[in-house]
């Protein structure tokens, strides 16, 4: 029994080491293609077999690393302080949530590019599909339901979330010359205009 408990703890440590190593590699590289399973296994000091047993393939690893970042945002929305947490009025909370998504993607640009570039191969495998992302989308729809007529909620939620795509954010930085702070400020004003 003690052996099984130790193995579970080891497995948890290995999983966290892999996620941390992959995130660090993405942060240090501009080209997501250089992030191979071999590179991640080496950086995490685990065998390649361990990596594949835990995550299956590169796409699953990418999603797991990205979802770990989304989890932090979801926790802040669920029980955090204002402006993301539940004590904030919906009219202020919706722009704050979307601005936080933008900030998350800008802070994890290479990782986000890799995740958003994954081609959906079957239902449920698109770049935005995860339990926590679905939870954020549902929460966003609930909040929008308090601000706009109910028939317009699903489209508005999808449209707003799609304006957080990394290709648009890159265009705004590379072509328009906007800083991250300027993008977040403009995004906040845009969402407020949509909701008024």
C-alpha positions as CSV (number, residue, x, y, z in Angstrom):
1,X,0.0,0.0,0.0
2,X,2.8,2.4,0.9
3,X,4.4,1.6,-2.5
4,X,1.3,2.5,-4.4
5,X,1.0,5.8,-2.6
6,X,4.6,6.6,-3.3
7,X,4.1,5.8,-7.0
8,X,1.1,8.1,-7.2
9,X,3.2,10.9,-5.6
10,X,6.0,10.2,-8.0
11,X,3.6,10.3,-11.0
12,X,2.2,13.6,-9.7
13,X,5.7,15.0,-9.4
14,X,6.6,13.8,-12.9
15,X,3.5,15.3,-14.3
16,X,4.2,18.7,-12.7
17,X,7.8,18.6,-13.8
18,X,6.7,17.9,-17.4
19,X,4.2,20.8,-17.3
20,X,6.8,23.2,-15.8
21,X,9.5,22.2,-18.2
22,X,7.2,22.5,-21.2
23,X,6.0,25.9,-20.1
24,X,9.6,27.1,-19.5
25,X,10.6,25.9,-23.0
26,X,7.7,27.7,-24.6
27,X,8.6,30.9,-22.7
28,X,12.2,30.7,-24.0
29,X,11.4,29.9,-27.6
30,X,9.6,32.0,-30.3
31,X,9.0,29.0,-32.6
32,X,6.6,26.4,-31.2
33,X,7.8,23.8,-33.7
34,X,11.1,23.4,-31.8
35,X,9.3,22.1,-28.7
36,X,9.5,18.4,-29.4
37,X,8.6,15.6,-27.0
38,X,12.3,14.8,-26.8
39,X,13.1,18.3,-25.7
40,X,10.4,18.3,-23.1
41,X,11.4,14.9,-21.7
42,X,15.0,16.0,-21.4
43,X,14.1,19.4,-19.8
44,X,11.8,17.6,-17.3
45,X,14.4,14.9,-16.6
46,X,12.0,12.1,-17.3
47,X,12.1,9.3,-19.9
48,X,10.3,9.8,-23.2
49,X,8.2,6.8,-22.4
50,X,6.9,8.5,-19.2
51,X,6.0,11.5,-21.2
52,X,4.1,9.6,-23.8
53,X,2.3,7.4,-21.2
54,X,1.2,10.5,-19.3
55,X,0.1,12.7,-22.2
56,X,-0.1,10.5,-25.3
57,X,1.1,12.9,-27.9
58,X,2.3,16.5,-28.5
59,X,-1.1,17.9,-29.0
60,X,-2.3,16.5,-25.7
61,X,0.7,17.9,-23.9
62,X,0.2,21.3,-25.4
63,X,-3.4,21.3,-24.2
64,X,-2.4,20.2,-20.7
65,X,0.2,23.0,-20.4
66,X,-2.3,25.6,-21.7
67,X,-5.1,24.3,-19.5
68,X,-2.8,24.6,-16.4
69,X,-2.7,28.3,-17.2
70,X,-6.4,28.5,-17.8
71,X,-7.0,26.7,-14.5
72,X,-5.5,29.7,-12.7
73,X,-7.8,32.1,-14.5
74,X,-10.8,29.9,-13.8
75,X,-10.0,29.8,-10.1
76,X,-9.8,33.6,-10.0
77,X,-13.2,33.9,-11.7
78,X,-14.7,31.3,-9.5
79,X,-13.6,32.6,-6.1
80,X,-11.1,35.4,-6.5
81,X,-11.2,39.0,-5.6
82,X,-12.6,41.8,-7.9
83,X,-12.6,42.4,-10.7
84,X,-12.7,38.8,-11.8
85,X,-14.4,37.3,-8.7
86,X,-18.1,36.9,-8.0
87,X,-18.4,40.1,-5.9
88,X,-18.0,42.2,-9.1
89,X,-21.1,43.4,-11.0
90,X,-21.5,41.6,-14.4
91,X,-21.0,44.9,-16.4
92,X,-17.5,45.1,-14.9
93,X,-16.8,41.4,-14.6
94,X,-17.3,40.5,-18.3
95,X,-14.7,43.0,-19.6
96,X,-12.3,41.9,-16.8
97,X,-12.6,38.2,-17.7
98,X,-12.0,38.9,-21.4
99,X,-9.1,41.2,-20.6
100,X,-7.6,38.5,-18.4
101,X,-7.9,36.0,-21.3
102,X,-6.0,38.5,-23.5
103,X,-3.4,38.9,-20.8
104,X,-3.0,35.2,-20.4
105,X,-2.5,34.7,-24.2
106,X,0.0,37.6,-24.5
107,X,2.0,36.2,-21.6
108,X,2.1,32.8,-23.1
109,X,2.3,33.8,-26.8
110,X,4.3,30.8,-28.2
111,X,2.3,28.3,-26.3
112,X,-1.0,29.9,-27.4
113,X,0.2,29.9,-31.0
114,X,0.9,26.2,-30.7
115,X,-2.5,25.4,-29.1
116,X,-4.5,27.5,-31.5
117,X,-2.8,26.0,-34.5
118,X,-3.9,22.5,-33.6
119,X,-6.3,21.4,-36.3
120,X,-9.5,19.9,-34.9
121,X,-9.7,16.3,-36.0
122,X,-12.9,15.3,-34.3
123,X,-15.6,16.9,-32.2
124,X,-14.2,18.1,-28.9
125,X,-10.6,18.6,-30.0
126,X,-10.6,22.2,-31.1
127,X,-8.1,24.6,-29.6
128,X,-10.5,26.1,-27.1
129,X,-12.1,22.9,-25.8
130,X,-11.3,21.9,-22.3
131,X,-13.3,21.4,-19.2
132,X,-12.0,24.6,-17.6
133,X,-12.4,26.7,-20.8
134,X,-15.9,25.4,-21.2
135,X,-16.6,26.4,-17.6
136,X,-15.3,30.0,-18.3
137,X,-17.4,30.2,-21.5
138,X,-20.5,29.1,-19.5
139,X,-19.8,31.6,-16.8
140,X,-19.4,34.3,-19.4
141,X,-22.7,33.4,-20.9
142,X,-24.4,33.5,-17.5
143,X,-23.0,37.0,-16.9
144,X,-24.0,38.2,-20.4
145,X,-27.5,36.9,-19.7
146,X,-27.8,39.6,-17.1
147,X,-26.7,42.3,-19.5
148,X,-28.2,41.6,-22.9
149,X,-31.3,39.9,-24.3
150,X,-31.0,36.1,-23.8
151,X,-31.3,35.2,-27.6
152,X,-28.1,37.2,-28.3
153,X,-26.0,35.6,-25.5
154,X,-24.5,32.6,-27.3
155,X,-23.4,34.5,-30.4
156,X,-22.1,37.4,-28.3
157,X,-20.0,35.1,-26.1
158,X,-18.5,33.3,-29.1
159,X,-17.8,36.6,-30.9
160,X,-16.1,38.1,-27.9
161,X,-14.0,35.0,-27.2
162,X,-12.9,34.9,-30.8
163,X,-11.5,38.4,-30.6
164,X,-9.0,37.1,-28.1
165,X,-7.3,34.8,-30.7
166,X,-3.5,35.1,-30.7
167,X,-3.3,35.8,-34.5
168,X,-5.3,39.0,-33.9
169,X,-3.3,39.9,-30.9
170,X,-0.1,39.4,-32.8
171,X,-1.4,41.6,-35.6
172,X,-2.1,44.4,-33.1
173,X,1.4,44.2,-31.7
174,X,3.4,43.6,-34.9
175,X,1.4,45.6,-37.5
176,X,-0.3,48.2,-35.3
177,X,2.5,48.7,-32.9
178,X,0.3,48.5,-29.8
179,X,1.8,47.5,-26.5
180,X,0.3,44.8,-24.3
181,X,-1.2,47.5,-22.0
182,X,-2.7,49.4,-24.9
183,X,-4.2,46.2,-26.3
184,X,-5.8,45.4,-22.9
185,X,-7.1,48.9,-22.6
186,X,-8.6,49.0,-26.1
187,X,-10.0,45.5,-25.6
188,X,-11.7,46.6,-22.3
189,X,-13.2,49.7,-24.1
190,X,-14.4,47.5,-27.0
191,X,-16.2,45.1,-24.7
192,X,-17.8,47.9,-22.8
193,X,-19.1,49.4,-26.1
194,X,-20.5,46.0,-27.2
195,X,-22.4,45.7,-23.9
196,X,-23.9,49.2,-23.9
